[in-house]
Amino acid sequence: MIAADQPDRSGGRLLEVDVDGRMQHRERSELATLFLPGDVVVANDAATLPASLSGRHLASGRDLEVRLAAFVEPGDARRFVAIAFGPGDHRTPTEDRAAPPLLGPGDQLRLGPLLAVVEDTIGHPRLVRLRFEATRADLLSGLAHHGRAIQYAHVPTPLKLWDVWTNLAARPFAFESPSAGFALDWRTVVEWKRRGIDVVALSHAAGISSTGDPELDDRLPLDEPYVIPETTVRAIAAAKANGGRVIAIGTTVVRALEAAANERGAVLGGWGVASGRLGMESQLRIVDLVLTGMHEPGESHFELLRAFTDDPILHRAHRTATKRHYRNHEFGDSLLIERRKAA
């Protein structure tokens, strides 16, 4: 596949894979014509934080970059799990980045106008818990003035914050963009509603997608909090009761809804934390279809898709997308997969 190297949301293609593995190539603009009255579409309305912070390790005087990757606890806006790098920026591939200075409990990091304290490392010298010495308001102000959107070497031009916000972005809650939502525009949403397809949202703290370190990448995705409004709970319950389907816009929505499902297959509203990985052995209770990006085998996002369909179908879809020059990464094309029938 071809790496999408700029935030161009115009056009785009869609590979549709049905329950039997049949594939259809579409323009992404055709999304507005898909799905059936009574279905419900669930999107992630999290706005992306400027979570890349350059600064200095005060004890050694060495420069570093910190990428905020997850909240330590839901509702605690001052403590984060973070990935640390040495000097450099997104133009160097993450796997080639220099190591950070040796970090330990109590170390102070000056990150622009913000001061952060290392609480501890988490089983790896680059994975740390940080506490910011700031009020929530001052922290958000400091992030807004000093932070940058996390990005990777396949996108050479520095991203603006609005480049990584979807059209539905509302709550500042994600560390990387819930990028499946780039496929949606208001024309599509309005057309779905006109056709009797409900569109609702939840907020999920989409985490970091790559660290450049195989050991750390094996831990992804990290635990990610979410909040599901009661309006979304009711919309899903109504769709299920009337034979409609639940369509998740992105793997973050899948994680949140399946984490919030009880044993009766109902979604519980409010705050929660999505932990662990979904994969081939997972039994999905809520989501019937997922709209996502183009993912490579071995990635955690690709592993999640194994909960929807069989490996031969997934690998055939990947080969087809590669042959047809679909674009991958966050600004790339889209994949729509229908969940396999229960045995």
N, C-alpha and C positions, 0 to 999 in steps of 0.2 A: 504494500500500500504506500501511498504518498503522504508524507507529513504535511498537514495543513500549517502553513507558516505565517498566517496573518488573520486577524479577527474580522474576516469578511463573512457576514451572515447572509448575504444575498444568495439566492439559489440553494444549491446543495442537493444531494441525492439521497435516496432512501432505499435500502435493501429490506424487503419484507419477507419474513420466513414464517409460514403458517404451521399449524400443529402437526402436519404430516411432513414437514420439511420442504414443502414446495416454496420456491423463491420467485419473487417478482421485483423487477427493477422499476423504481418510480422516481419522479421528481419530488423533493421534499415538500413543495407547495401542495402536493396532493394529500397531505395529512388532513386537511380540512374536509376531505371527502370520505375519509376512513371512519371506522367504528360505527356502532349502531345506536339508535335511540334506546335509552335506558342504561347505556354504558356510563361509566364515570372515569374521567381522566384526573389523575392526581399529580400535581407538579410540586417541586421544591422551590419555595419563594425566598430562600436564604440569599441575602446579598453577600458578596465576597469581600472579606476584610483585606486591607493592605497588609498582608501578614509576613512580608519579607522585610527584615530590619537589619541594616548595616550598623556596625558600631565597633566598640573596643572592649576587650577583656582587661579590666583595670589592673589586675594583679600582674599581668605580664606585659601590658602595653600593646598587645598584638591585636590587629584588626580581625574581624570575623563577620559572618552573616548568620543571623538566626531566622529560621523559618518556623513560625508558629504553626503547629500541626493539629492540635486538638485541645479541648478544654480538659482540665484536670477533673472538674466536677461540674455538672449542669448548674447553671445559675451563678457560678463563681467567675466573674469577668476579669479577675486579676491574675489567675494562675493558669498556666498553659503547659502542655507538653510541646517541646520544640526540637527541631533538628538543627544542629550547629555545623557550619562550614568555616573553613579558613578564608583568607582574602580572596576576592573575586566576585563575579556576578553571574547572571544567567547565561551569558555568552559562552561560558565554559560548561560542557556537559557535566551533569551532577556526578557521574562516575569518575570524572577527572579532577574534581575539585580538591583543593588542599584540605588537609585535616585542620580542625580548629585547635586552638590552644587547649592544653589539658584543663578540663573544667571540674570543679569540685564544690561540695556544699559550702554555701556562704560567699562564693565568688560573685563579684558585682560586674555587671555588663552595662556600659553606657551606650544606649541605642538612641542616637539623636537626643531629643529632649527627655527621653525616658530612662529611668534606672531600673534594671531588673536584677534580681538575686537568684542564683542557682540554688534550688532546694536540694536536689540530688540528681545523680545520673540514673538511668533506668536500664541497667544491664548492658549498656553500650556507651562508649565515651562520647558519642555524638548525640545521644538521645537524653534529653534533660527535662526536668520540671523547673519552670521559671515562675517567680512571683514578681509582679511589677509593684514598685513603691509609688503608687499613684491612685487617686480616686478613679472611679469608672469614667467620669467625664473627662478627666485629664488624660487617661489612657486612650480613650477614643480620639481625643484631640491630637495626642502625640502620634498615634497610628496614622491619622489622616494627613498630618503634616510631614511625617518622616517615612512612613512605611510605603512599600510598593507591592503591587500584585505579585504573587509567586509566579514565576514563569521559567521556561526551559529553553535550551539552546535551539530547538527547532523553530522557535519564534524569535528572530533576531532583533526586531524593533521593540524597544521598551513599551510595555503595555500601560495604558491609562486605566484607572479604576473602572471607568464605565465600559471598557472593553471586556471586562470579565463579569459584568452584571447581566443577567438574563432580563428579558422584558418584564418578567414577573417578580423581579428582585424587590424585597421589602425589608425583612429583618436582617441586620448585619450579624451574620452567624456562621458563614462558611469560610474556610481557610483557602480552598481552591474552588473555582466556580462549579456549581452543579450543571455541567456543560451540556447535558442532554437538553436542557431548557432553551438553549440557543435555537433549537428547531422551531420553537413556538413564537408566533407573533399574534398581535391582537386580532388580525383578520381571521386567523385560524380559530382562535378561542371564540370569537363571535359566531362564526359559522357552525362550530360544534354546538353551541348553545341553541342556535336557531334550529338545528336538527334534532334537538332533544337529548343531547349528550352533555352531562353535567361536567363542570370543570371546577376543581377545588384544589386546595393547597395544604401543605404542611411545611414546617421548617426543620431542616436537617443540617447539622454542622459538617458539611462535606469536608473531609480531611485531605491531607497531602497525598499525592498519587505516586511519588517517586522520591527516593532519598539518594540514589546513586550507589547504595551499599546493599549487596544481595542479602546480607543477614538482616538488615533493617527492613528491606522491602518484603521479606518473608513475614514480617509482623503486620503488614498492612492488609486491610484497613484497621486503623486504631479504633478504640471505642469512641463512638460519636453520639452525642446527645441529639434529641429531636423533641419537637412539641407538635402535637396533632390537635387542631381545634375540634370542638364538638360538631361544628358544621360539616367538617370532613368526615367525621365518624358517622354522622347521620346519612350523608350522601352515599358512603360505601355500603352501609346497612341497607339502604333503600335499593341500591343496584343489585346487591346479592339477593334480596328478598324477591325481586322481580325478574330474576334470570339475567340481569345485566352483567357486564364484565368490568373488572378494575384494570385500568391501564396506567402503569407507572411511568412517569417521565424521568427516567434515570435510575441508576442503581442505588442512589441514596434513598430514593423513595421506596424502593423494594426493601432495603434494609430496615427503614423505619417502620413500614407497615407490617412486615413479618415479625419484627421484634415486638410490636405492640399487639400482636394477635393472641387471643386466649385460646384455650383448648377447644372452644366451640366455633372457632373461626370468626370471631368478632374482633374488631379493632377497639382497643381501649384508648381513650383520648388523654391528653395532658402530656406531661414530661416523661421521657424515658431515655434509655441509653441502648443503642444498637452495638452489640459486642460480638466478637467472633466472626467467622466467615460463613457465608452461604455458598453452597457448592452442590456437587453431584448428588450427595446423600441427603440434601435438605428437602423437606416436604413443605412446599409453599401452601399457605392457607388463604391468602388474600389476593395476591396479584395474578392476573391472567395473562397480561401482555406487558412487555417492557420496551420502551423506546430508549435507545442508548446510543453511544458512539461506536466507532469501529475500534475493537480491542484486539490485542495480540495474544495468542496462547501463552499461558504462564502469568499474565497479569491478573491481579486480584479481581478486576472487573470481569475478565473473561471467565474466571473461576465461578463467579456468581451466575453467569449465564448458563452454566452447566446444570443449575437447578431448574431451568426452563426446558431444555431440550437435550437430545442425546449428542454425545461427542462426534459421531460421524456427521451429523447435520451441522454442528458448529464449525467443524473443520472444513466442511464443504463450503459453507458460507464464507469462511475466511479466505479460502482459495479463490472463490468466485469474486469476492471484493478485491482481492489482490490483482487478479487477472483484469478486472474492469477498471483498475486504477482509482478505486475509492480512496478518499482522504481520511486519515486517522488523526488522533489527538483531539484536543478540546474544541478546536474550530473546524473539525472535519465533518464528514457525512454521517448519516444516521442508519441505525439498524433497528428493525422492529421484529421482535420474536414473540410468538405465541407459546404459552406453556403447554407441554406435553399432557396428554390425558392421563388421569390417574390409573394406575394398574388395577 
